[in-house]
Amino acid sequence: MIATPLHMDVRVAPQRYVVSTTHEDDTVLLDVKSARYYSLNAVGGDVWAALCERDSLATIADRIVERFGIARQTVETDILDLVGQLLTASLVERVA
């Protein structure tokens, strides 16, 4: 099966077996099934929190641009890259 390419209107949500915690500017994700953990910086943590709310990637990009003052194209590229990595690691799944 060929995966549908990511775009900014996509919505993804954490898998049920992934738990997270945030301390200061770092967010740690734990995949309970594999016992692997992952660390996200402040921006990645904000993206993760928005994914937990099932926001579209475009909505998440709007928030990141506003909060951090980063160029929109950079934010979109980085979000698509991060979400692609999260999908590959099976930490998130696409939702309707």
ChimeraX commands (.cxc) that place a marker at each C-alpha (Angstrom):
marker #1 position 0.00,0.00,0.00 radius 0.5
marker #1 position 1.34,3.43,-0.97 radius 0.5
marker #1 position 1.14,6.08,1.74 radius 0.5
marker #1 position -0.71,9.27,0.86 radius 0.5
marker #1 position 1.69,12.22,0.84 radius 0.5
marker #1 position 1.48,14.60,3.76 radius 0.5
marker #1 position 0.03,18.06,3.23 radius 0.5
marker #1 position -0.96,20.87,5.55 radius 0.5
marker #1 position -4.66,19.92,5.69 radius 0.5
marker #1 position -3.87,16.50,7.18 radius 0.5
marker #1 position -4.82,15.72,10.77 radius 0.5
marker #1 position -2.94,13.19,12.85 radius 0.5
marker #1 position -3.33,12.10,16.46 radius 0.5
marker #1 position -1.14,10.22,18.91 radius 0.5
marker #1 position -1.47,6.46,19.07 radius 0.5
marker #1 position -3.19,5.24,22.25 radius 0.5
marker #1 position -0.01,3.51,23.39 radius 0.5
marker #1 position 2.07,6.71,23.38 radius 0.5
marker #1 position 2.27,8.76,26.56 radius 0.5
marker #1 position 3.96,12.13,26.92 radius 0.5
marker #1 position 5.14,14.53,29.54 radius 0.5
marker #1 position 6.57,18.03,29.35 radius 0.5
marker #1 position 9.19,19.51,31.62 radius 0.5
marker #1 position 10.24,23.11,31.00 radius 0.5
marker #1 position 10.95,23.27,27.22 radius 0.5
marker #1 position 11.27,19.53,26.57 radius 0.5
marker #1 position 8.56,17.01,25.76 radius 0.5
marker #1 position 9.28,13.32,26.13 radius 0.5
marker #1 position 7.23,10.69,24.30 radius 0.5
marker #1 position 7.16,7.06,25.42 radius 0.5
marker #1 position 5.96,4.32,23.12 radius 0.5
marker #1 position 4.73,1.84,25.71 radius 0.5
marker #1 position 4.56,-1.02,23.17 radius 0.5
marker #1 position 8.21,-0.78,22.16 radius 0.5
marker #1 position 9.59,0.83,25.35 radius 0.5
marker #1 position 11.27,3.48,23.16 radius 0.5
marker #1 position 11.26,7.12,24.10 radius 0.5
marker #1 position 11.69,10.27,22.05 radius 0.5
marker #1 position 12.52,13.85,22.99 radius 0.5
marker #1 position 11.10,17.00,21.41 radius 0.5
marker #1 position 12.30,20.58,21.81 radius 0.5
marker #1 position 9.97,23.49,22.65 radius 0.5
marker #1 position 8.62,23.87,19.11 radius 0.5
marker #1 position 8.22,20.10,18.68 radius 0.5
marker #1 position 6.43,19.99,22.03 radius 0.5
marker #1 position 3.99,22.65,20.85 radius 0.5
marker #1 position 3.37,20.65,17.69 radius 0.5
marker #1 position 2.80,17.49,19.77 radius 0.5
marker #1 position 0.31,19.28,22.06 radius 0.5
marker #1 position -1.64,20.49,19.02 radius 0.5
marker #1 position -1.61,17.00,17.50 radius 0.5
marker #1 position -3.18,15.77,20.75 radius 0.5
marker #1 position -6.02,18.23,20.06 radius 0.5
marker #1 position -6.32,16.85,16.48 radius 0.5
marker #1 position -5.64,20.24,14.91 radius 0.5
marker #1 position -4.79,20.32,11.20 radius 0.5
marker #1 position -1.15,20.82,10.33 radius 0.5
marker #1 position -2.09,24.21,8.81 radius 0.5
marker #1 position -3.62,25.35,12.11 radius 0.5
marker #1 position -0.55,24.16,13.97 radius 0.5
marker #1 position 1.69,26.09,11.54 radius 0.5
marker #1 position -0.34,29.26,12.17 radius 0.5
marker #1 position 0.27,28.95,15.92 radius 0.5
marker #1 position 3.99,28.25,15.55 radius 0.5
marker #1 position 4.48,31.22,13.20 radius 0.5
marker #1 position 2.63,33.49,15.61 radius 0.5
marker #1 position 4.34,32.23,18.77 radius 0.5
marker #1 position 7.93,31.93,17.54 radius 0.5
marker #1 position 8.04,34.37,14.61 radius 0.5
marker #1 position 9.49,31.78,12.24 radius 0.5
marker #1 position 8.94,32.08,8.47 radius 0.5
marker #1 position 5.81,30.21,7.33 radius 0.5
marker #1 position 7.62,28.11,4.69 radius 0.5
marker #1 position 10.21,26.99,7.25 radius 0.5
marker #1 position 7.48,26.07,9.73 radius 0.5
marker #1 position 5.53,24.06,7.14 radius 0.5
marker #1 position 8.64,22.18,6.01 radius 0.5
marker #1 position 9.63,21.40,9.59 radius 0.5
marker #1 position 6.12,20.29,10.61 radius 0.5
marker #1 position 5.82,17.98,7.61 radius 0.5
marker #1 position 9.25,16.53,8.41 radius 0.5
marker #1 position 8.42,16.01,12.11 radius 0.5
marker #1 position 5.01,14.48,11.42 radius 0.5
marker #1 position 6.56,12.22,8.79 radius 0.5
marker #1 position 9.05,10.99,11.39 radius 0.5
marker #1 position 6.27,10.49,13.96 radius 0.5
marker #1 position 4.26,8.48,11.41 radius 0.5
marker #1 position 7.29,6.37,10.49 radius 0.5
marker #1 position 7.88,5.63,14.19 radius 0.5
marker #1 position 4.15,4.76,14.54 radius 0.5
marker #1 position 3.71,7.38,17.27 radius 0.5
marker #1 position 0.80,9.02,15.48 radius 0.5
marker #1 position -1.88,8.01,13.00 radius 0.5
marker #1 position -3.89,9.90,10.40 radius 0.5
marker #1 position -7.42,10.80,11.45 radius 0.5
marker #1 position -10.42,12.07,9.54 radius 0.5
marker link #1:1,2 radius 0.2
marker link #1:2,3 radius 0.2
marker link #1:3,4 radius 0.2
marker link #1:4,5 radius 0.2
marker link #1:5,6 radius 0.2
marker link #1:6,7 radius 0.2
marker link #1:7,8 radius 0.2
marker link #1:8,9 radius 0.2
marker link #1:9,10 radius 0.2
marker link #1:10,11 radius 0.2
marker link #1:11,12 radius 0.2
marker link #1:12,13 radius 0.2
marker link #1:13,14 radius 0.2
marker link #1:14,15 radius 0.2
marker link #1:15,16 radius 0.2
marker link #1:16,17 radius 0.2
marker link #1:17,18 radius 0.2
marker link #1:18,19 radius 0.2
marker link #1:19,20 radius 0.2
marker link #1:20,21 radius 0.2
marker link #1:21,22 radius 0.2
marker link #1:22,23 radius 0.2
marker link #1:23,24 radius 0.2
marker link #1:24,25 radius 0.2
marker link #1:25,26 radius 0.2
marker link #1:26,27 radius 0.2
marker link #1:27,28 radius 0.2
marker link #1:28,29 radius 0.2
marker link #1:29,30 radius 0.2
marker link #1:30,31 radius 0.2
marker link #1:31,32 radius 0.2
marker link #1:32,33 radius 0.2
marker link #1:33,34 radius 0.2
marker link #1:34,35 radius 0.2
marker link #1:35,36 radius 0.2
marker link #1:36,37 radius 0.2
marker link #1:37,38 radius 0.2
marker link #1:38,39 radius 0.2
marker link #1:39,40 radius 0.2
marker link #1:40,41 radius 0.2
marker link #1:41,42 radius 0.2
marker link #1:42,43 radius 0.2
marker link #1:43,44 radius 0.2
marker link #1:44,45 radius 0.2
marker link #1:45,46 radius 0.2
marker link #1:46,47 radius 0.2
marker link #1:47,48 radius 0.2
marker link #1:48,49 radius 0.2
marker link #1:49,50 radius 0.2
marker link #1:50,51 radius 0.2
marker link #1:51,52 radius 0.2
marker link #1:52,53 radius 0.2
marker link #1:53,54 radius 0.2
marker link #1:54,55 radius 0.2
marker link #1:55,56 radius 0.2
marker link #1:56,57 radius 0.2
marker link #1:57,58 radius 0.2
marker link #1:58,59 radius 0.2
marker link #1:59,60 radius 0.2
marker link #1:60,61 radius 0.2
marker link #1:61,62 radius 0.2
marker link #1:62,63 radius 0.2
marker link #1:63,64 radius 0.2
marker link #1:64,65 radius 0.2
marker link #1:65,66 radius 0.2
marker link #1:66,67 radius 0.2
marker link #1:67,68 radius 0.2
marker link #1:68,69 radius 0.2
marker link #1:69,70 radius 0.2
marker link #1:70,71 radius 0.2
marker link #1:71,72 radius 0.2
marker link #1:72,73 radius 0.2
marker link #1:73,74 radius 0.2
marker link #1:74,75 radius 0.2
marker link #1:75,76 radius 0.2
marker link #1:76,77 radius 0.2
marker link #1:77,78 radius 0.2
marker link #1:78,79 radius 0.2
marker link #1:79,80 radius 0.2
marker link #1:80,81 radius 0.2
marker link #1:81,82 radius 0.2
marker link #1:82,83 radius 0.2
marker link #1:83,84 radius 0.2
marker link #1:84,85 radius 0.2
marker link #1:85,86 radius 0.2
marker link #1:86,87 radius 0.2
marker link #1:87,88 radius 0.2
marker link #1:88,89 radius 0.2
marker link #1:89,90 radius 0.2
marker link #1:90,91 radius 0.2
marker link #1:91,92 radius 0.2
marker link #1:92,93 radius 0.2
marker link #1:93,94 radius 0.2
marker link #1:94,95 radius 0.2
marker link #1:95,96 radius 0.2
view
